[in-house]
Amino acid sequence: MNGTQKRTAKKATATQGKSYDGFTDEERGAMKERAKELKAASGGAVDDAEAALLEKIAEMPEAERAMVERIHAIVKENAPELKPKLWYGMPGWAKDGKVVCFFQNAGKFKSRYSTFGFNDSANLDDGEMWPTAFALTKLTAAGEKQITALVKKAAS
């Protein structure tokens, strides 16, 4: 065994039985999806962003799929300037190429609820502190009304 092999073997032995506090499999998967998205965009790939978004939505479990399909319709109806875009493998809607809002389904990160969130490009500033993500377990008429108002404000 040469010096490099000894160090590698020693390092492997030292880490056996220890858990790794880095990224989860789900987080690594999301980063890989984002890398693919960036590579496709930089390669000049002409892609139908809405078709890709709808394909990703179709892969979701029924309850999550129903919520995000309705959110997609709300965004299209109330903020047509926001364009569909996959973002870390999640449905997102962008303005000038920057994701304004996104839907993270619960199954993606094995969470107990889905999330509808906004990035800093969203025009939601309200004083010194404001919410930027909302947990969703189901989408009611009241929830749709709130999402509609937030999407309109975020896109303005």
N, C-alpha and C positions, 0 to 999 in steps of 0.2 A: 504494500500500500504506500503510495507517495504522500507527500505532505497535504496536498489538496484533498485527497480522498479521506485522510485521517480527520481533517477539520470538518468535512462534510458529514462523515460518520458520527463524529462527536456531537455536531450540531443536531443531527437527526435524533440521536439518543437523548439529548437534553430536552428536546421538545416532545418526546413521546409521552403520552398520558396527560398532556396539558391541553386545555381548550384554547382556541384562537379567538381573540376578541376583535378581529378585523371585520370585514364585510361579510354579510350573510350570503348564502347562495342566491337568494332573491335579489339582493343589492348588486351582486356581481352580474347577474343576468340582466338587470336593468341597465347597468353600465355598458354591457356588450351590445344591447339593443341600441343605446344611444350612439355608440361608436359606429354601428352599421348605418344609422340614420345620417350621421355626419359624413361618413365615407360616400354614401349615395349622393348626398347634396354636393359635396366637393367634386365628385366625379362627373357632375353635370347630368346625372341620371334624371330623365324626364319621368316623373312619377305622379300618378294621380293621388294626391295627398288625401282626398276625401275617401277614395276607394280603399286606401291603406288603413285609414282610421276606421272605416266601417268593417273591414276585415278583422281588425284587432277587436272591435266591439263584439263581433260575431263569435269570437272565441271565449267570451266571458260566460259565466253561469247566468241562467235566466234572470234572476232577480237583479243582478248588477247590470246585465245587458239592457233590461227595461229602463233602469234609471238613466244610464248614459245615453241611450237612444233618445229619451225625452230631453235630456240636457242638450244634446246635439241639435235637436229641433229648436229648442229655446234660443240657443246661440245663433243659429241660422236666421231665425225670424226676427230677433231683436238686436243683433249686432252683426249684420252681414259683412262688415269690414274685417271681422275676425275669421281667419281662414283655418280650416282643419289641418292639423299637423301632429304626427306622432312625436312624442317627447319621452325619452327613456322607455319606449315601448308602451306608453300610455296615451290615450286620446287627449289632445290638447288643441287649443285654438289660439292662433297667433295674429299679431298685427305688426306689419313691417318686419316679418321674420322672427319676432320675439314672442315667445309663448306668454300669453296673458293669463289664461286659465287652463286648468287640466282636471281630468278625472282619474283618480287612482282607485282601482277596484280592490276590494278587501282581499281577494284571493292572490293578488300579485305579491303582497308581502305578508300573507297569512295573518292579516289583521282582523279584528272583530267588526270593523265597519269600513265602508268605502269613504273616500274623501273627495270633495270638490274644492279645489284650491286656486289661488291666484299668485302670480309672480310679481316682482317689483315693478314690472312694466304696466301693471294694472293701475288704473286711475282711481284707487280706492282710499287715498290718503284722507284721514279724518282726525285732525289733531295730532297728538303725540303717540297714539296707540290705536290700532284697529285690527280686527280679525282678518286673516288671509287664507284660512282653510276651515272647512266645515265638514263634520262627520255626517255621513248619510247611511241610514239603515233602510229607509224606504223614501219614496218621493211622493209627497202629498200635494194637494192643490196649494196649500199655504207655502210649502217648500218651493214649489215651482214659481210662485209669485215672488218669493224672496230671491231666488236664483235669477229670475228675469231682471229684477231691479239691480242686483249686483253686477250682472253681465253688462247691462246698459251703461252703468256708471264706470265699470272697468274699461270699457272700450271707448269711452268718450274722450 
